[in-house]
Amino acid sequence: MAKSGNALVALLAGAAVGAAAALLYAPESGEETRKKIGKQAKKTQADIEKSTRDTYNNLAGKASELKGSLSERIEKALSSASYKADDAIVALEEKLDQLRSKNAKHQKPESVSEAAKTTSAKVNV
């Protein structure tokens, strides 16, 4: 899109230079030639402004479409990541509980009072 916009501007600029050169070599009076150059310059300026507006509006529309679809994609990705993070947390918590249980089986009480606490804790559960 940018290449076609640049090509159009270059074409219009070339046409304006060509028209100005042709008028300068025309067999008319200086005043008449200046009027024609002024008219051609105004016409070329209007054409460039129209082309610029059209290109801007076209690009603005495409940017708006891309922004909307990009926002939707980001929102979906964040939502999906959030669910996956929750699943990972649940899985890790379950694994941690399993490891705590295995670890508790391997621990030996250091004193008689600690053994009593462990035994009473097992009875209460």
WOJOGI-V80911 format. One record per residue. N is the residue number from 1. RES is the residue in one small letter. SS is DSSP state (H for helix, E for strand, - for the rest). PHI is phi in whole degrees, 0 to 359 (999 if undefined). Layout:
n=N res=RES ss=SS phi=PHI
n=N res=RES ss=SS phi=PHI
This chain:
n=1 res=m ss=- phi=999
n=2 res=a ss=H phi=293
n=3 res=k ss=H phi=294
n=4 res=s ss=H phi=291
n=5 res=g ss=H phi=294
n=6 res=n ss=H phi=294
n=7 res=a ss=H phi=295
n=8 res=l ss=H phi=295
n=9 res=v ss=H phi=297
n=10 res=a ss=H phi=296
n=11 res=l ss=H phi=297
n=12 res=l ss=H phi=295
n=13 res=a ss=H phi=295
n=14 res=g ss=H phi=296
n=15 res=a ss=H phi=296
n=16 res=a ss=H phi=295
n=17 res=v ss=H phi=295
n=18 res=g ss=H phi=297
n=19 res=a ss=H phi=295
n=20 res=a ss=H phi=296
n=21 res=a ss=H phi=295
n=22 res=a ss=H phi=296
n=23 res=l ss=H phi=291
n=24 res=l ss=H phi=294
n=25 res=y ss=- phi=266
n=26 res=a ss=- phi=288
n=27 res=p ss=- phi=277
n=28 res=e ss=- phi=251
n=29 res=s ss=- phi=290
n=30 res=g ss=H phi=299
n=31 res=e ss=H phi=295
n=32 res=e ss=H phi=295
n=33 res=t ss=H phi=296
n=34 res=r ss=H phi=297
n=35 res=k ss=H phi=297
n=36 res=k ss=H phi=295
n=37 res=i ss=H phi=297
n=38 res=g ss=H phi=298
n=39 res=k ss=H phi=297
n=40 res=q ss=H phi=294
n=41 res=a ss=H phi=296
n=42 res=k ss=H phi=295
n=43 res=k ss=H phi=295
n=44 res=t ss=H phi=296
n=45 res=q ss=H phi=299
n=46 res=a ss=H phi=297
n=47 res=d ss=H phi=297
n=48 res=i ss=H phi=295
n=49 res=e ss=H phi=297
n=50 res=k ss=H phi=296
n=51 res=s ss=H phi=298
n=52 res=t ss=H phi=297
n=53 res=r ss=H phi=298
n=54 res=d ss=H phi=298
n=55 res=t ss=H phi=296
n=56 res=y ss=H phi=299
n=57 res=n ss=H phi=297
n=58 res=n ss=H phi=296
n=59 res=l ss=H phi=294
n=60 res=a ss=H phi=297
n=61 res=g ss=H phi=296
n=62 res=k ss=H phi=294
n=63 res=a ss=H phi=297
n=64 res=s ss=H phi=296
n=65 res=e ss=H phi=297
n=66 res=l ss=H phi=296
n=67 res=k ss=H phi=298
n=68 res=g ss=H phi=297
n=69 res=s ss=H phi=290
n=70 res=l ss=H phi=294
n=71 res=s ss=H phi=299
n=72 res=e ss=H phi=295
n=73 res=r ss=H phi=296
n=74 res=i ss=H phi=297
n=75 res=e ss=H phi=298
n=76 res=k ss=H phi=295
n=77 res=a ss=H phi=296
n=78 res=l ss=H phi=296
n=79 res=s ss=H phi=296
n=80 res=s ss=H phi=298
n=81 res=a ss=H phi=297
n=82 res=s ss=H phi=296
n=83 res=y ss=H phi=296
n=84 res=k ss=H phi=294
n=85 res=a ss=H phi=296
n=86 res=d ss=H phi=299
n=87 res=d ss=H phi=298
n=88 res=a ss=H phi=295
n=89 res=i ss=H phi=297
n=90 res=v ss=H phi=298
n=91 res=a ss=H phi=297
n=92 res=l ss=H phi=294
n=93 res=e ss=H phi=296
n=94 res=e ss=H phi=296
n=95 res=k ss=H phi=297
n=96 res=l ss=H phi=298
n=97 res=d ss=H phi=298
n=98 res=q ss=H phi=296
n=99 res=l ss=H phi=295
n=100 res=r ss=H phi=297
n=101 res=s ss=H phi=296
n=102 res=k ss=H phi=296
n=103 res=n ss=H phi=295
n=104 res=a ss=H phi=296
n=105 res=k ss=H phi=292
n=106 res=h ss=H phi=272
n=107 res=q ss=- phi=278
n=108 res=k ss=- phi=246
n=109 res=p ss=- phi=294
n=110 res=e ss=- phi=277
n=111 res=s ss=- phi=219
n=112 res=v ss=H phi=292
n=113 res=s ss=H phi=293
n=114 res=e ss=H phi=291
n=115 res=a ss=H phi=297
n=116 res=a ss=H phi=294
n=117 res=k ss=H phi=297
n=118 res=t ss=H phi=296
n=119 res=t ss=H phi=293
n=120 res=s ss=H phi=291
n=121 res=a ss=H phi=293
n=122 res=k ss=H phi=292
n=123 res=v ss=H phi=290
n=124 res=n ss=H phi=291
n=125 res=v ss=- phi=281
